Amino acid sequence: MKFRNVLDDIKIYEAGKPIELVVREFGIAPQDVVKLASNENPKGTSPKVVEALKANAHRAFLYPDDSMYELKEALSTRYGVQSTQVVIGAGSDQVLELISRALLEPNDKVLMSQVTFAMYEVYAKQMGAKIIKTPSYRHIVDEFIDAYREHKPKILYICTPNNPTGDAITKENVFKIIHAIDKETMIVVDGAYMEYAAAKDEAYRITPQDLIGFENVIYLGTFSKAYGLGGMRVGYGIANETIIKALHKMRPPFNITTLSLVAAIEALKDEAFVCDSIALHQQEIERYEAFAHTHGFEYIESYTNFITYLFPDTMDSTEIADRLLHKGVIVRNLASYAMNALRITIGTPVQNSRFFEEFEKIIK
Ligand SMILES: *Cc1c(COP(=O)(O)O)cnc(C)c1O
């Protein structure tokens, strides 16, 4: 069977390894596995969300409200936009897919940073588009503007804060890029970790309201990270009605489950849970910074819920990730991005201590 030519060039997305795999392959008890590989919220799911899910479990037989009225109302109230300016996806991943399908013709170009969220590339390639990357792994304004002028991409991705590096770009610099780009290019501002960046430094806070006035900009958010709902698959895009209408034409019906809607609506109400999550994160990430100092390697200043350790040539990220895995500690190796680096989700105090302990044994 001959599949579409574009598939030859697509690498299957390498998801963080699940706990089940480590239990199966290394015979480690599930409670001893420390999963710091997928940027999930270490505080888990908000207890209020758990209660709401239990109370609504019997509604699983019902198709969800396909208009997603209540969630759109809640999001639009939260962000000060109209509910007609919101589209909901099965994770913001699905919104990325809708954007690619709504915009890209074969051989269109898509511009992104050298090291960024892998799915931008996958969705673009599925449509037969060409990938252009800036030279640096950081988001550098001039690099984006130069590459834009040379290639005239159909979509330009700004991932701030950026996954898998953890760095971010200020609101001022995002605006510089937006103002240099003409209206035929869609600018996607992916704020999957924005809650963490905004809490760390106001200069990095970008809200949907900041961007809604631009006719060619869409803001993406997700419930998977700070809101602790990675398993429920809910994300959103916020942009002007013209963009949102186009995306709705590409959206499959009932793309969010009945219970996912319940969870997201409840999670939005529980601001205290998000605040506590961020406070815990800010406390724990300092231990990771100190740990790097102590052991003499670099890290990228993080605006996210993970930290990226950069190793000298004397340390090999692939070997370290592998040895950690054998001890039941799952982290993300960035060798596939041509970086001798590990991305580690900041966990609970106990999980982080386990990481430090196992890591020290390895490097000794
Ligand atoms: C996690 C993540 C997303 C989307 O996650 P979903 O679970 O699909 O909402 C989008 N962009 C980046 C950069 C991410 O890290």
Boltz pocket constraint, residues with backbone or C-beta under 6 A from the ligand:
constraints:
  - pocket:
      binder: B
      contacts: [[A, 38], [A, 90], [A, 91], [A, 92], [A, 93], [A, 94], [A, 117], [A, 159], [A, 161], [A, 162], [A, 163], [A, 190], [A, 192], [A, 221], [A, 222], [A, 223], [A, 224], [A, 225], [A, 230], [A, 233], [A, 234], [A, 235]]
      max_distance: 6.0
